[in-house]
Amino acid sequence: MTSKRFLVTGGAGFIGSAVVRHLIQATGHEVCVLDKLTYAGNLDNLASVAKEPRYRFTQADICDAPAVRAILEQFRPDVVMHLAAESHVDRSIDGPAAFIDTNVGGSFVMLEAAREYWQGLSSQRKTHFRFHHVSTDEVFGSLGADSYFLETSPYRPNSPYSASKAASDHLVRAWHQTYGLPTVCSNCSNNYGPYHFPEKLIPLTILNALEGKKISVYGDGGNIRDWLYVEDHAGALVAIAERGVPGGCYNVGGWSERSNLQVVEAICGLVDELSPDAKIGPRAGLIAFVADRPGHDKRYAIDASKIKRDLGWEPRESFASGLAKTVRWYADNPSWWQRIRSGAYRGERLGQAKFGQVA
């Protein structure tokens, strides 16, 4: 395979760092990470590849157009993989402005800088260039009991976060249709795995279970998500960037639907096996049902047939195997998450500021 240069925005985040590790460890590509290093960006996520000669890092904001243009001109990428985003629904409820600024405004800056850069390439490099926008299944809204999200599903975002990602998806489509920029877009289901910032359901549940703290479950725990192991997702994203059809969109899912309560109960069982504690007792006893999140979509489920058919990708991990690996990683790497918990984020519930606090 011909070596390419990948510029990965948000490459110090959860999914972005998995992509970077995959690119360095499983391919011959060069990688430049562009990351602002907000609360969710962590260079510890990239420590395993930081000394590799094919890796480099630049701290910058995707909303800073001069900085983005300068990085493109200096690094001269063949692929721009755009993952930088504000990504937590609960945070978007408390502070939607940051989501509009970063996810919409930042994506606009990236698209315009990429278009300017791409127009200056030779005809051969123009043909092979890709702008890969990484998005979410949440743009499609909430599903009924039996249907699945397809690449052709209508957009019905229900949170400030999903609305901001839907807007950026539409910008990507428009820049392809209007300017001919060779874009590809992917919409993924819920990710989980190592290095996940512990405000999300799975890592927060693992850490609370390990520490014997209350495990909050929204509503009755019946909301359903399709779960995808992050390292499987990284492989899918690289396949889309390398072989995706310009203008195309690809849904990436794990074929692993679980209710939130099923996820939490599975984690409790795994932590009990891995780290039994007589003082804490069975971790399922830590579960506490709390008031539901505003605008909480009932079910997401992705039909990932297209990416399997067209690009030959499918997940390697089942939910059971991926979750076991994830619980083990958090148990074995307390130094990573303890540094986070000693800082600004301490595992509190977000997304309720305007709707009353839940005990």
Secondary structure, DSSP 8 states (H G I E B T S, - for coil): ----EEEEETTTSHHHHHHHHHHHHHS--EEEEEE---TT--GGGGTTTTT-TTEEEEE--TT-HHHHHHHHHHH--SEEEE------HHHHHH-HHHHIIIIIIIHHHHHHHHHHHHHTS-HHHHHH-EEEEEEEGGGG----SS--B-TT------SHHHHHHHHHHHHHHHHHHHH---EEEEEE-EEESTT--TTSHHHHHHHHHHHT--EEEETTS--EEEEEEHHHHHHHHHHHHHH--TT-EEEE--S-EEEHHHHHHHHHHHHHHHS--TTT--GGGGEEEE---TT--SB--B--HHHHHHH----S--HHHHHHHHHHHHHH-HHHHHHHHTTT--S---S-TTT----
